[in-house]
């Protein structure tokens, strides 16, 4: 249900915003600079929109909402994609933007598409808004390193393990959040305690291997150094199950059942099958020494 106060000057920013990357952040800045008293983002649940055949996402819907608000939105409205996908561009502006939202200002990115079969573009939106006495603003695409910043580009960098480059385009470190679960307890037997969190379904899976990482205990905000392994742990398991396992430097106490955030930083090495636990332990200790020297 949309509750609208018709007296308040309202700006609506349109887009999918998977990743809420630096290009999206530029659009959010334009939203904040619009002079509106109420700043709304109109978006969709990423899982409902299969863009260009991709089925993995940089952020979950919950994470996306949190980031959009962090960068300036007052409200985030997740529209029902199935309900609006066959709406004509003109009906969308008339019934949704003018009728439901009572928008005074509408903003979108230069590559925005809308309406049935994505038949409308940013220029058509601008023209339709003018006919309904709505001010509009088209936010230009952002370039970095000579290429347009896009979620597709970021997804590819993450899949290659190029976290520093991906993070530059995101404007923050790529992360996973989850509740610490019980693993195989192999780390304890090796003298290297680790914490496990499940990989979030549908999120982009980074290149298998070991990364430096930053860990935040969400309840306390405590931040710690770590090294994290993304993959199937072939030396100690034949299950083939993909997981995220992190050794946290320092004495952390018992984190089982607690929610943590793991931000992946630089890529150290590929995951591989070692000759045995002894070789694996020696290699992990080298990774730990390397992490201690960072930051």
C-alpha positions in Angstrom: 0.0 0.0 0.0 1.3 3.4 -1.0 0.6 6.2 1.5 1.1 9.6 -0.1 0.9 13.1 1.4 -0.1 15.3 -1.5 1.3 18.4 0.2 4.9 17.2 0.3 7.2 17.8 -2.7 8.2 14.4 -3.9 11.0 13.0 -6.0 11.0 9.5 -7.4 14.2 7.8 -8.7 13.6 4.8 -11.0 15.9 1.8 -11.6 16.8 -1.8 -10.6 20.0 -0.7 -8.7 21.5 -4.2 -8.2 24.8 -3.4 -6.5 24.0 0.2 -5.7 27.4 0.9 -7.3 29.1 4.4 -7.7 27.0 5.1 -10.8 23.8 4.4 -8.8 25.2 6.5 -6.0 25.5 9.4 -8.4 21.8 9.0 -9.2 21.0 8.9 -5.5 23.0 12.2 -5.1 20.9 13.8 -7.8 17.8 12.6 -5.9 19.1 14.2 -2.7 19.9 17.4 -4.6 16.5 17.6 -6.2 15.1 19.8 -3.5 12.3 17.3 -2.7 11.1 16.8 0.9 10.4 13.2 0.3 12.9 11.1 -1.7 11.6 7.7 -3.0 13.4 5.0 -4.9 11.0 2.9 -7.1 12.7 -0.4 -7.9 12.1 -4.2 -8.3 13.2 -7.3 -6.4 16.3 -8.4 -8.3 15.2 -12.0 -8.3 12.0 -11.0 -10.3 13.9 -9.4 -13.1 16.2 -11.7 -15.1 18.3 -9.1 -17.0 20.4 -10.3 -19.9 20.1 -13.9 -18.7 21.9 -13.3 -15.4 20.6 -15.1 -12.3 23.2 -13.9 -9.7 23.1 -10.6 -8.0 25.6 -8.3 -6.2 23.1 -7.6 -3.4 20.1 -9.3 -1.9 16.9 -7.2 -1.8 17.4 -6.5 1.9 21.0 -5.4 1.4 19.9 -3.3 -1.6 17.2 -1.5 0.4 19.7 -0.8 3.2 22.3 0.6 0.7 19.7 2.8 -1.0 18.7 4.3 2.3 22.3 4.7 3.3 23.0 6.8 0.2 20.0 9.1 0.7 16.6 7.6 -0.1 13.8 8.2 2.5 11.8 5.2 1.2 12.3 2.3 -1.1 9.3 0.9 -2.9 9.6 -2.6 -4.4 7.1 -2.8 -7.2 5.5 -6.1 -8.3 7.3 -6.7 -11.6 4.7 -9.2 -12.9 2.0 -6.6 -12.3 3.6 -3.7 -14.2 5.7 -5.5 -16.9 2.9 -5.1 -19.5 2.0 -1.5 -18.7 2.5 0.9 -21.5 5.0 3.8 -20.9 2.2 6.4 -20.9 0.1 4.4 -18.5 3.1 4.0 -16.2 3.7 7.8 -16.0 0.0 8.6 -15.8 -1.2 6.0 -13.3 1.9 5.2 -11.3 4.1 8.2 -11.2 1.4 10.9 -11.4 -1.6 9.0 -10.0 -0.2 6.7 -7.2 3.0 8.6 -6.2 2.0 12.1 -7.0 5.5 12.7 -8.2 6.8 16.3 -8.6 10.2 15.2 -9.9 11.2 11.9 -11.6 14.8 10.8 -12.1 16.4 8.0 -14.0 19.7 6.9 -15.5 20.6 7.5 -19.1 20.1 3.8 -19.9 16.8 3.4 -18.2 14.1 1.3 -19.9 10.5 0.9 -18.9 7.0 -0.1 -20.1 5.9 -3.2 -22.0 8.8 -5.1 -23.6 11.1 -2.2 -22.4 9.7 -0.1 -25.1 10.3 3.2 -23.3 13.6 4.9 -22.7 14.8 7.8 -20.7 14.0 10.4 -23.4 10.4 9.1 -23.7 10.1 9.2 -20.0 11.3 12.9 -20.1 8.7 13.7 -22.8 5.8 11.9 -21.0 6.7 13.6 -17.7 6.6 17.0 -19.4 3.1 16.2 -20.7 1.9 15.4 -17.1 3.6 18.5 -15.6 6.3 16.5 -13.8 9.8 17.7 -13.7 12.3 15.1 -14.9 16.1 14.6 -14.7 18.2 12.1 -16.6 21.4 11.2 -14.8 24.3 10.4 -17.1 26.2 7.2 -17.0 29.4 7.2 -15.0 32.7 6.0 -16.4 35.7 4.6 -14.6 39.0 3.6 -16.2 37.5 4.4 -19.7 34.6 2.0 -19.3 31.0 2.6 -18.2 30.3 1.5 -14.6 27.8 -1.3 -14.7 26.6 -4.2 -12.6 27.6 -6.6 -15.4 31.2 -5.3 -15.2 31.3 -5.6 -11.4 29.9 -9.1 -11.5 32.6 -10.2 -13.9 35.3 -8.7 -11.7 34.0 -10.5 -8.6 33.9 -13.8 -10.5 37.5 -13.3 -11.5 38.5 -12.6 -7.9 39.5 -9.0 -8.8 38.0 -7.6 -5.6 40.0 -4.3 -5.4 38.8 -3.4 -8.9 35.2 -4.5 -8.1 35.3 -2.5 -4.8 36.4 0.7 -6.6 33.2 0.4 -8.8 31.0 -0.5 -5.9 32.3 2.2 -3.6 32.4 -0.3 -0.8 33.8 -3.8 -0.2 31.9 -6.8 -1.6 30.5 -8.8 1.4 28.5 -11.7 2.7 26.4 -11.6 5.8 25.1 -14.6 7.7 24.8 -16.5 10.9 27.9 -18.5 12.0 27.2 -22.2 11.7 29.0 -25.4 12.8 31.4 -26.7 10.2 33.5 -29.9 10.2 35.7 -28.7 13.1 38.8 -29.4 11.0 40.1 -25.9 11.7 40.1 -26.6 15.5 41.9 -29.9 14.9 44.5 -28.1 12.8 45.0 -25.4 15.5 43.4 -22.8 13.2 39.9 -21.9 14.3 37.5 -20.8 11.6 33.9 -19.6 11.4 31.6 -20.6 8.6 28.6 -18.7 7.2 26.5 -20.0 4.3 26.9 -18.3 1.0 23.8 -16.2 0.3 21.7 -17.8 -2.5 21.7 -15.9 -5.8 24.6 -13.7 -4.8 27.6 -13.6 -7.1 30.1 -16.3 -6.1 33.7 -15.0 -6.2 36.6 -17.0 -7.8 37.3 -20.0 -5.6 40.3 -19.3 -3.4 41.7 -17.5 -0.4 41.2 -13.8 0.3 42.2 -11.3 2.9 39.0 -10.2 4.6 37.5 -7.9 7.2 35.0 -9.3 9.6 32.4 -7.4 11.6 30.4 -8.9 14.5 27.0 -7.2 13.6 25.6 -7.1 17.2 28.6 -5.3 18.7 30.1 -3.6 15.6 33.5 -5.1 16.5 35.8 -5.2 13.4 38.5 -7.9 13.0 41.1 -9.0 10.5 40.6 -12.3 8.7 41.5 -14.6 5.9 38.6 -16.3 4.0 38.3 -19.3 1.8 35.6 -19.4 -0.9 35.1 -22.8 -2.4 34.6 -26.5 -1.7 37.7 -27.3 0.6 38.9 -30.2 -1.6 41.6 -31.3 0.8 39.2 -32.1 3.7 35.8 -32.6 1.9 34.4 -34.4 -1.1 30.9 -33.0 -0.7 31.3 -30.3 -3.4 29.3 -27.9 -1.3 30.4 -24.3 -1.8 31.0 -22.3 1.4 32.7 -19.3 3.0 35.1 -20.2 5.8 37.1 -17.5 7.7 39.9 -17.6 10.1 39.8 -14.5 12.3 43.1 -13.2 13.7 43.1 -12.8 17.5 41.0 -14.2 20.3 37.3 -13.8 19.4 35.5 -16.2 21.7 32.5 -18.2 20.6 30.7 -16.7 17.6 28.4 -19.7 16.9 24.9 -18.5 16.2 25.9 -14.8 15.8 25.5 -12.8 12.7 28.7 -11.5 11.1 29.7 -9.6 7.9 32.7 -10.8 5.9 34.1 -8.3 3.4 36.5 -9.8 0.9 39.6 -7.8 0.0 42.6 -8.9 -2.0 42.9 -12.4 -3.6 45.8 -14.4 -2.2 45.7 -17.8 -4.1 43.5 -20.3 -5.8 41.9 -23.1 -3.9 43.6 -26.4 -4.5 43.8 -29.9 -3.2 46.9 -30.3 -1.0 48.7 -33.6 -0.3 47.3 -33.6 3.2 46.4 -31.7 6.3 50.0 -30.9 7.1 50.7 -29.1 3.8 47.3 -27.3 4.1 48.1 -26.1 7.6 51.5 -24.8 6.6 50.0 -22.9 3.7 47.2 -21.4 5.8 49.8 -20.2 8.3 51.6 -18.4 5.5 48.4 -16.7 4.6 47.8 -15.7 8.2 51.3 -14.2 8.4 50.7 -12.2 5.2 47.4 -10.9 6.5 49.0 -9.8 9.8 51.4 -7.5 7.7 48.5 -5.8 5.9 46.6 -2.6 6.9 
